[in-house]
């Protein structure tokens, strides 16, 4: 838990020292760089929400909407 | 008549698309890049197969064989430069050997490792979700709202939610918050030997072996609702020209009927009763009526070069039922031959057992809560995936007025240390509405609008 909070703090602090300009974001804007699930992965995330106890924090189901765990 | 109705629906859809596109032409007096250039249609379909020997319907033993075929149509329409309306409709048809054993007595020999031909052996699930997304003129503020409905034979769900995203530091940092509420309700189906409401089954028609004095204590659930409230936070950061990361926190509180009504329990301190080779339930699963879940996740994307990207994900999860879980995955998109990308991936998952879980015949009747659902047991799992995508940014191939933008195909194999395994194949087709200035008005003229 402490490690995760530390990582968040590092990420926030980094935001103030290394601004990448919009015209420099060619690589960041590559579709494969997206920080979210691809549409094709939605069924995979749903299956995992049904078959595993853990869910959430991945852009998929978090709980509710199905008779699953 | 049916054809006529279908025609009207198609015309309404076309009119909506046409209206959206025509309106957008008028609204571009001051230039700003549209959030979504053209209407998009995604058709995604999947086939899923699973098997195992720990079915919760038969108290932790028995076949878990299941197959499922799902299709979704997702239509995203730019209403103007700033707003997008998305409609997502899905249908899923499944056939399940384990849920068929809600009533295993179909005339053939009843056995937890064999499927029954009862009514619960297959079903269809329907889902409809509508969402609306608005971006500010500078694209640094995004609001969204969503509504959803889903229905299956024993479960109905109504959901709504919304979110807000703020971009700052010249779009290097993105903070988001979202909240969702699901108001769900069960139409409980109980194991047939317990349910006095069953018309197709009378226990007096069968010979009970083992303990012939079968007398379970069974109370149907009085509360049939399940409400879920979730609150999520996200913070993403561009770390360099080639590296970005996202931290996510999801909090979920669930309240109501969290047990699955048709999952049997066999107690070790109650003598076993059988009909044919099927053991009769001592009770049904009983779980607390509240649950708090906390999930913390991190995603990283690293652009190695024009051919290779690394995408990682890690999640730490815990809840107040005693489950702690770790999930880690790595995907390596590899571009080749201009239009193709390969997606090899690996995912590791582990969880500890819920406080209320025990395997077949390990619970005792004096316990307050009990389940033999192996989805709540302690296990670890490996998942291996391989996908391929064809992308044509110029949409040279057409179906009617839609240009084909991409085709995806993905195969995943999942296995647990308990013996459970699953295979799923997913296919996706993305189309964009093409030639928007000419085709739709021309088409509408042709059909008399």
Interface residues (C-beta under 8 A of the other chain):
Chain A: X1 X4 X7 X8 X11 X12 X14 X15 X16 X18 X19 X20 X21 X22 X24 X25 X27 X28 X30 X32 X33 X34 X35 X36 X38 X39 X40 X41 X42 X43 X44 X47 X48 X50 X51 X52 X53 X54 X55 X56 X57 X58 X59 X62 X63 X64 X65 X66 X67 X69
Chain B: X42 X44 X46 X48 X50 X70 X72 X74 X148 X150 X152 X154 X155 X157 X159 X169 X170 X171 X172 X173 X180 X181 X182 X184 X186 X226 X227 X228 X230 X232 X235 X236 X237 X238 X239 X240 X241 X242 X244 X245 X246 X247 X248 X249 X250 X252 X254 X260 X291 X293 X295 X296 X297 X298 X299 X301 X303 X309 X311 X313 X315 X316 X317 X319 X321 X323 X325 X327 X333 X335 X341 X349 X351 X354 X373 X375 X376 X381 X385 X387 X389 X408 X410 X412 X414 X420 X422 X424 X426 X428 X430
